[in-house]
Every structure is written in structure tokens, then in C-alpha cells.
């Protein structure tokens, strides 16, 4: 099953792209307003390397920035806060794409097709193959759920981001209860790059930005489902609700859990 045949929509959707040298505040604004995970830089075929600005990479760069240099942080070229993405041919099969995700431990890649512009593919695109009947498994969500990691809601942004990057998490539960709220890198991006914070008049007051406590942010309430639910059902709920994660009795279910875990277990069937 070739990528181009399984995922034709990735070449049709309108997706913002950045020119090299674009200031980071514009890239961050696009991430926030479009509620997307990544914005490619350049986006052309046969480049030496493909870069993209991700919410995750922006936050990593911000965490390394002097608290009094927020203004300079926003003005730097977007490639300074970018992440290199692996590329793959549209004629490669989906199995090879999963191997690429497993190798890079990233849920994104650039797909190079017959057109000048490439396409961005992510694990969410793969999740959609359950509905098409191109992916199947007999596993239930309690067999692939990940343990809950929690922090107090009084934790600061700096503390939460430090744990996210140390543990390679994109979401953290609050106050020790999996039925409670979740903070995600996307929610943090929305807060940090809120329009009022990008205004020239207030940018100097952001020296203590990462000292803000998580309880002040817009949090996510994950959908709950039975641990006996099949992965196809979980995938449908995640896609329909545009949810970043789900929870069951055994823990949290992420896009990685729905695709990569069953594939690594040898229990994910890909239709030819």
C-alpha cells in the first residue's frame, strides 16, 4: 500500500509554509491560529534537509532562552527554532513510513511526490486509515494505553516544559487524576503566543512568563472510553473530536499508542 494511494488527501490540503528567515513570532502566530502541529520551511523537493517549525521545537527553544530576552526570541529567524524532518517518497509503502517514524521517534515526515511542493504527513493521517479499513487490529485500548504522568496544577510553565522535554511527552495530566485536565504543548503555545503577548508594548513584561502556573491556562478535558474498546473505535473518537489524547481505566491513549505500539507488537494489519 503506497503512501500516495493510502493518503491522497495530504497532497490536496492547504497548508501554510514559511520562507527561510521569517521571524519566529509569525511562525508561532500561525501555529496558534491554525491549531496545527508543524509548519514546513521551504517545502520543496530535493532540498538537503527539510525543516519545520513545531510547537514542540518552539517551546524547546524558549526554554533555553534568557527570561529577559523574550523580544529577541520572537525576532530570530524561524529556522533557529525548527526541527529537521525526515523525508520519504510518495511511492514508498506505509510500512516504510512507520519504520521511519519508529527510527526518528517523530510523528511527522515530509512526503515527496511528483509535484514541486511536498506534503506533510503525521500520525493523525495514519489514524484515519482505520476508518478506511486499511488498518486493522484485534487489540483493545487497555493493551496499548500508556501510564499517566501527572504534576500539580500549581506547577509553573517552566517546570512542566522541563518535564515534557526530559520525558519526551507532549501532554501532562494535572493533580494526579487521569479524569482531570491535561495540559498539552499546543495549549502552552496558544497561551505564550497570545496576540496580546506579541504586542510591542507588553513584550518587555514577559521576563516571568514561564513562571505562570498551569492552572491559569486553558486546559483540555480528554474523552473517556472503556478499556475494552477496540482501537478502530478509539481512532474514530479521536478523529471526530480532534482530540489530542483519550483516557481509559489503564491510562492515556495518544496517536503514537494507536499506531506505533500495535505496529511494533506485530499486531497491526496493513491492507495491500
Secondary structure as UniProt FT lines:
FT   HELIX           3..6
FT   HELIX           8..11
FT   STRAND          17..18
FT   TURN            20..21
FT   HELIX           24..34
FT   STRAND          38..41
FT   TURN            45..46
FT   STRAND          50..54
FT   HELIX           55..63
FT   TURN            67..68
FT   HELIX           70..75
FT   HELIX           78..81
FT   STRAND          83..85
FT   STRAND          87..89
FT   TURN            90..91
FT   HELIX           94..104
FT   STRAND          108..112
FT   STRAND          119..122
FT   HELIX           123..132
FT   STRAND          135..136
FT   HELIX           141..143
FT   STRAND          150..151
FT   TURN            153..154
FT   HELIX           157..167
FT   STRAND          171..174
FT   TURN            175..176
FT   TURN            178..179
FT   STRAND          182..184
FT   HELIX           185..192
FT   HELIX           195..198
FT   TURN            200..202
FT   HELIX           203..211
FT   HELIX           214..216
FT   STRAND          223..224
FT   TURN            227..228
FT   HELIX           231..240
FT   TURN            241..242
FT   STRAND          246..248
FT   TURN            249..250
FT   STRAND          251..253
FT   HELIX           255..256
FT   HELIX           257..261
FT   HELIX           262..264
FT   TURN            265..266
FT   STRAND          269..270
//
